[in-house]
């Protein structure tokens, strides 16, 4: 099968979609010999795919990097590429780039239905695109990969895609990267990053209101004021829409000296952040999946997360759930993590590692290749 995977929207690999595309593409190339993979992307991102042969790279012009221009390229120019390269099937890994008219069968990965669930996140134009135009595009796709059962239900409900065309294929994690680091490496990391105190960690881009940083900050302040936790709160993540609101809240906090904004953290260092943390606290209000929940558990770190959207199904049995809209509930979960008896702590760490081991990119790529074959074998 000649399959083209679009990487035109991966934002330098710093977004969840970007990490998805890179991991899926590598697993397809290395483990699925029936898939002859081509990747279309910006040359600025070419280095993220070092294992891809040069003739399998399709360059999207640099002036097509902006949102509207990139969308136009997918709708108008991509068909010419598919014809020239004799592509059998195209895989669009984001609902924002699904094609209205595609000359070959089209598979799309939909990560979430955020425009319907978190309406305040979008301005009028983006909301109209997500709630009105995207469902039209989704219904023209032959098969949809949904990364969670929650997303699958939302695609059927909000986008009116027939359930028979939607397949749940959970995301994976790279277990060669995400595993408990050597204790000496953790000690050196703590020294280098000046992490002498225990700390809660929230790995998410700095986005307001979707990522719910403000309630987490208030919950941390409750714990700190009561003397229930003497450590810090660390917030790694690249600035995104509304980041200035979060930055202002940190600056205005009475405990600002104990709150750290780390900016974007490279994947190579993430396991050390996870392993060094007291726990991961993930209060996001809307997630199609939530990779940090699995990555942190694979590194032996306990987790607590909001009981919203897909997070409970991804967190698994070792996760502590809380109402993400209730500051007191977030504080209670953090207090539970900070005061947990040693035996329960070790059990949750072990249960978390066992749960995370079941999610691999190999399994995701295998399921994707099967869906490609089924799509090509189904009469149009």
N, C-alpha and C positions, 0 to 999 in steps of 0.2 A: 504494500500500500504506500503510495506517495501521499504523505500527510503534511500539511502546512499548519504550524502552530504560530499564532500571532503573539509577538512579544512587544507590540507597539505601545503598550500602556503600562510598562512595568516600573517606571519611575526610578531607574537606576538600581532596581532590586530592593528598594527600601520599603515598599508597600507589601501588604499581605499577598496581593495578586502577583507582585513581582517574585516573591519567594516561591509562590505556587508554580509559576511558569518555569522558573529555573530548575526546581526540584523535579517536576514532572518531565521536562525535556531531557534532563540527564538520565532519568530512569528509563525513559523510552529508548534513548539512543543506546544505552549500555545493556538493556535487558530484554528488549522487544525486537528481535531480528526481522519480524514481518513488517515492521513500521519503518519506512524510509523517511526520516523526519527532515523537513525544511522549517526554518524559523525566520519570520519576518520581524525585523526590529530596527531601531535606530542604531547607527554605527557607534554612538556613544555608549551603548550597552553591549557591544559585541564581545568585550572582554569577560562578560559574565557567563559566556558559553564557550570556554576554551577547548572543550572536547568535540565541538561541532566542526565538521569539515567545511572548508572555505566555500565550496560550491553549493553547500546547503544553506548558506546565509543569504537572505534577501534584505537588502538595505532599504529602509523607509527613508525618504529624503529628510534632512535635518529640519527643513522648513515645514515639515508635517508633524512636528513634535507637540504643538499646542493641541488642546482638547478638541476644538472645532475642526481644525485642519486634519488631525489624526483620524477623527471620525469620518471626514470626507474621504480620506485616502482609503479607508476600509470599505466605504460604500461604493466608491467609483473606481479607484485604481486597482484594488486588490484582485478583482476578477480578471484583469489582464495578466497579472502575475500567475494566477492559477492556470490560465490557459497556456501561457508560455512554458511553464514548467511541467505541464501535464499532471497537475495535482489531482488526486482522486477524492480527497476529503479535506476540509479545513476545520480546524479546532480554534474557536474564539474563546479565550479563557476569562472573559469579563462581559457582563451584559451591556456595558457601554459601547462595545464595538461589534455587536452582532449585526449581520448583514441582512438588509431587506431583500435583495435579490442576489443569490449566490449561484454560480454556474455549476457548482458541485455540491454534494451533500455537506451539510453543516452541523457540527456538534458544538455546543456551547457549555462552558462551565459557569454556573450562577452561584455566587458565594453568599448572597443575601438579597433580601427585598427591602433594604433600608428605606427607599423613598416612600414606601407605604407605611412603614412601622415607626419611623423617626422623622416625621415630616418637617419638624423645625430645623433639621440639619441642612435643608436645601433652600436656596432662593427660588423665586418663581420659575425661572427658566429651567434650572436643573430639576426642580420638582415636576414640571410638565414633561420633560424628557423622560424622567424615571417612571412616572405613573401613567403616562398616556402613550408615549411612543415605544418605550421598551417592551411592554406587553405585546404590542403588534409585532415587533421583531422576534420576540421569544416564540410566538406561535408559528413563525415561519421556519424555525430551526427543527431539523429532523429529530435530534436527540439532545436532551439537557442532562448534564451531570450536575447534581446538587451535592454540595460537600457535607451536608448534614440532613437528617430527617426533618429537622425544623425548616430548613431552607426548602426542601422538597415540598412540604405542605404549603409553604408560603407561595412558591411558584405556581402551584395548582390553584391556590385560592386567589391570589392577587393578579397573576398574569394570565390566568385561564388556560394554561398549557395542559393538555390531556395528561392524566397521571401515567398512562402507559408509555409516554415519551420521556418521563423523568426517572432517572436512576440515581439512587443515593450511593456515592462513593466517598467515604470519609478521607480527609486529608491525612497525610503521613508526616513523620518527622525523620530527620537524618540521625540515626542512632550512632553513627560514627562521630557525630559532633555532639549530640546531646546525650550525655551519660555522666555519672558522678565523677568529677575530676579528682585527681590525686590530691590528698589533703595538703601536701606541701605547696602545690600550685595555688590552692585556695588561700593559704596563709600568705604567700607572696603577693597574691592579688589584693588581699585586704591591706597589706602594707603599702603597696603601690598606689592604691586608690584612697588611702586614708580612711579606711572603714573599720575603725577600732570598735565602734559600737554596733550592736545588732541592728538590723534594719528590715523594714517591710519594703517589698519591691512591687512596682506596677509597671510592666513593660507594655507600652502602648504609645502610639503617636499622640502628641500633645494637641488634642482636638476637643473643642467644646461646642455643644454639650454632650455629644454622643458617647465620649469615653468616660464621662462622669467623674472627672478629677475633683471637682469642687466638693462633692459629698465625701469623697475619700479624704480630702484635706481636713474637712470639719471633723470627721470621725477620728482622724489621727490627733487632732487638737484636743478632742475629748479625752482620749487615752493619756496624752501627755499631761494635760492639766490635772487629771486624777492621779497621776503617778503610777499608772498601770503599765506603762512601757517607757523605758528610759532611753530607747534607741532612736533611730532616724527613719525617715520615709524617703525612698529614692525613686525618682520618676524618670527613667530613660525613655526617649522617644523624640523623633524629629518634630519640629513645629508644624502645625497644620492649621486648618480653619479654626479660628477662635482661640488660638494658642495664647494670645495676649491676655485673655480673660484668666487663664490658668496662671500665667506668669505674674499677673497683678495680685491674684489671691495668695500666691506664695510670698510675694514681697510684703504683703500686708499682714501676714500671719504672725501672731505672737511667738510662734515657734519656728520662724523662718530659718534660724540657724541650724535646725535639725531636719530641714527639707532640702533635698538636692534635685535639681533639674540637670540631667546628664546629657541631654541631646541624643542624637542618633547613636546607637550602640551597634557595632558590627557583629555579625553572626558569630565570628570566631571568639568573641569575648562573652557572648550571652551565657554559655554554660557556667562560666565563673561567677557572673552576676547572680544567676539562679542559685548555684550551690552555696554561695556566700551568704545568701539572704536568710533571715528568720523564716520568711514565708512569702509567697506571691499572693497579693490581694488584687483581685480583678473585678472591679465594679462596673464594667462597661454595660451600657443599656441595650446595645444592639450588636450582636456578632453572628455572622453566618457560621463561624466555627470557633476560633479562639486558640490559635496555635500555642501561645505561651502557656496555656494550661497543661498541655501535654509535654512541651519542652522542659518546663520546670520540674514536673513530676519525674521525667526521665533522668533528670539530674539529681534526684533525691530530695526535692524541695516540696514541702507541704503547700497546699493551695486553699484559698477561699475565693468564691466568685458569686456574682449576682445570679439569682435564680431566674434569669431572663433569656428569652430566645433559645439559642442552641447550647448555651453554656452548661446547663446541667448534664446534657447527654455527652458532652466532651469531657467534663471534669471527672466523671466516673465516680466510683464508690468511695474514694479517699478524699474527695473534695468537700469542703464545708460551704453550704449555700446560705445566702442572705438576701434580703430584699434590698436591691440596689437603690431604691428610692427613699430608703429609711436610714438616715445617718446613724441613729442609735443601733440599728441592726448591723450596720457595717462595723461600728465600734465594738459591738459584742463579739462579732466573728474574729476581729483582730485580737481582742482580749483573750478569747479562747485559744487562739494560736500561741499567744505570748506566754500563757500560763499552763499549757498542756503538759500533763505528766509525761515523763520520759518514755514510759512503756507505750503509751498511746501514740506519742510522737514517732517512735520507731516503727510502729505498725502502720501508721498512715504513710510514712515514707516508703516502706516496702510495698504496700498496696498500690501506691501511686506509680512506682517503677514498673510493677507487673501490668498495670492498666495501660500505661503509655507504650509498653513493648508491643502491643497489638496493633499499633498504627504505623504503617511503613509506606514510603513512596513507591516501593516495589509493588505492593498490592494495589496502590492507586493506578500506577502505570499499566499493570496487567489488566485491570478492569477497564481502563480507557481504551486499550488496544482491542479488547473484546467488543466494546461499544462501537469502535470504528468498523470492525468487521461486520457486526450485525447491521449497522447503518448502510454499509455498501451492499449487503446481501438483501436488503429490504427493497422491494420494487417501489419506485416513486410514482 
